[in-house]
């Protein structure tokens, strides 16, 4: 009974939980298709109608699209019937489609899209076509810069750009095409598949008028694009004529189409069905749908089609460019797309320069810089965007390359100084070490001097080489002069010391009288022969002294044996050998006579009787 009383409440709670779970599932997953059957803003004006900002609700509707995207955009003057035209192309009524100015209070502000794309088969591929509505030109309370940005944004986003004009083509309509011209003349005739910023939109001149007799709309457009005489050299007319020339060059990238008025009572169009509209209008409208379907292509940026996420990223990039500063929208947008090419050119330049491996000689750095700069400029010339605004990008590229080159110059100078300083310090330490050799050797000094000088010349490169060459030359000359000054004195003292050591060894260690005699002769010669000259230095120019020096050099240093390095180990080994010989070798020879009679005992083994 209690369970029956609580059952309705339990069921109600369960229904609420199920509803909440369902709502959470919808929020977490794909949106309900019915929710997308409406128009969404993707770009909105700021408070002052000078800049644009993104609208997230429209962007979310685009991000879900996985197919390649194509965009059909409609631009034109304020209250020219753009929203109604889009509804007609989408077969939508005014109360379900885009808001129409005379029917709703919420007129189009900024840029809107229809949330559900139209799926089309383009060249065998499935393409999602978005329809885009823009805020009209020349409305009250807006700046010209705002109109330019709306126009520029629609021009770049669209695959097919419908220029909706009432009655005829005016001079202002031609002038407003300056940005579209910049795109068209840059990319018209380029090889298909070339990596360019983006392909231009197909321009469709749509002229709505009450009469269809007389000139065709194509004739009207052609006449509007003819040159205007400018005998007075008016700058404005020159600019417009330049646009005319560019639009005439576009050729296949533009077409004209006429559409009669749907009904005389324009304020009641949204309330009428097709059977109430002018039959000719309905017929031409269907022809217009077929024409749009035949010329629409997927949007291609940097050589690839865009899905929903890519398209939103593309839109963000464009909007950042258009809102950049207060410069005209054309220039800012051209610069932002050239930035990617500039970055690519700078990357190529840096890769070429990085391959050098600093430090390098200045002339080689300059040569590689010129080659890398020429290659970067060649890439820029092939891929840059904007014929009339490219000069600014060229200057920017040159400035950026100059900055990078200056950095390489500084880095090369630093690395050169660092390397040359290290080699100089090594040579300086080497020369200092050669000055204090235990056994002075001119041959060893010359070998070290030559090796040090050659390694410095070979390894010290770059801008610092010249200054370090001067320092190196001074240091080597000074070291050589100091070594030569001390060399003869040290050698003379070593020879005197050597002769005395040999006297001691010959007399007391090995008791070899002949060695002692030779050592005494050498000592007496060194001490007495030098007295025969006015100075000790005079001895050094004597041929006999040269013979002594040559013999000394042969003993002290050779490529096989550096006696200065091995002198101490050799002396120790000889000392151990002599001690061993004296202690153990002498016992076996005990009883023998000495080597010379001078060292024989006069009484040992004598048969003479003692006199005492």
C-alpha positions, 0 to 999 in steps of 0.5 A: 500500500505504501509502495503504491502511494510513492509510485507516481513520485518515483515515476516522475523523478525517473522521467526528470532524470531521463530528460536531463540525461537526454539533454546532456547527451544532446549537449555532449554530442551532435546538435539536433538537426532541427536546431540547425535549420535556421540562420546563425551569425558568424561575424558581428559588428562591434558597438561602433560599427568599425570592427568585426568580431566572431560569433561562436554559435555560428562557428559551432554550426560550421565546425561540425562539417566534415566534407569540403566546404563551398560558400555562396555569398551575397553582397550588395547595397542596403535594402537591395533584397539579399536576404530574400534572394538567399531564401529563394535560392534555398527554397525557404519562406521568410519566416523560416529563412534569413530575416528580411528587412521589411518583415522582421525587426532583427535585420542582418548585422554583420555576416550570417550563414544558413546552419544546414549546408546544401549537399552537392556533387561537385566533380564527383565529390560530396561538397557542403555548400554554405549560403552566406548573407551580409550586411548591406552597404551604405546604411546609416551610422556605419563607416566606410571602413566597416563596409570595406571589411564586410565586403573583403571578408565575403569576397575571401570566404566565398566560392561564388560571390553574387553581387546583387545590384538593383536596376543597373551598374553604378560607378560606386559599384565598380569602385567597390570591387577593388578588393575583388580585383586584387584577388582576381588579377593575381590568381587568374590564369595561374596553373591549377594546383599551384600552392597559392594563398586562396583561389578567387571567388567566381563573381556573379553580377546579378542585376534585378530590374523591372525591364528586360528589353534593350541591352542584356545585363552582360552588355551593361556590365561590359559597358560599365567596365570600359575605360573612362576618358581622363584628359585632366589626369584625375587620380580617382578616375585612374584608379577606377579605370585600373579596376576596369582593366583588371575586371575585363582581364578576369574573363571567365571568372565573372558572369552576368545574370538578370532577374526580373522583379518578383512582384510590384508589391515588394513589401508583401513578397514574403507572404506570397507563394510561387504561384502568386509571383511573376512567372518569368521571375520564377523561371529565371530564379530556377535558372539562377539556381542551376547556374550557381550549382554549375559554377560552385567549387570547394573553397581552396586555401594553400592548395587544399580544401577546407572542412568545417574546422579548417574553415573556422581557422581560415575565418579567424585569420582573415578577421584578425587581418581585417581588424588590424589597425586602421589601414584599408582592409585590402592592404591588411588582408594582402599582408596577412596572407603574404605573411605565410609566404614571407615566413616560408621565404625566411625559413628557406633563407635561414636553412641556407644560412644555417648550413654554413656552420659558423664561423666562416670567412666574411666573403663566404658568408656574403656569397651564401647570403646573396644565394639564399636571398635570391632563392627566397626572392624567387619563391616570393615572386612566384607565390606572393599575393597581391599585385599592387600591394606586393611592394610592401611585402617585398620591402618587409621581406628585405627588412626581415632578411637584413635583420637575419643577416645582421644577426648572422654577421654578429654571430659569425663575428662572435664565433670567430673571436671565440675560436681565434681567441682559443687558438691564440691562447693555446699557442701562447701557452705552447710558447710559454711552455717552450720557453722553460724546457728542461733541456733547451732545444731549438729544433723542438722550439721550431717544431712547436712554433711551426705547428702552432702557427699552422694550426692557427692559420688553418683553424682561425677563420672569420672576421676576427682572423685579421686582428688575431693574425697581427696579435699572433705574429707579434707574440710569435716574434717576441717568443722566438726572440726571447727563446734565442736570447736564452738558448745559448746561455742555457745550453752553455750552462748545461754543457758545463754542468754535464761535463762536471757530472761526467767527471764525478761519474767517471771517477767515483761511480764507474771509475772509468778513467778515460771518461773522466779525462774526456769530461775534464777536457770538455770542462776545461775547454768550455771554461778556458776557450770562451775566455779567448773571446771578448764576450761569451756571445762571440763563441756562439758564432764560432764553427766549433760551437755550431758543431756542438749545438748540432750534436746537442740537438741530435741527442736532445730532440728528434721525432722518435725521442724527445729527451726533454720529456724522457730525461728524468725517467732515463736518469732514474733508470740509469741510476738504478742500473749503476747501483745494481751494477755496483752492488751485485755486479762488483762481487762477481768481479772481486779479485780482478784488477781495475780497468787501468793500472792507476787504480791497481793496488801496488801491494795487492798480490805482490811477492815482495817482502815487507820492509818493516 
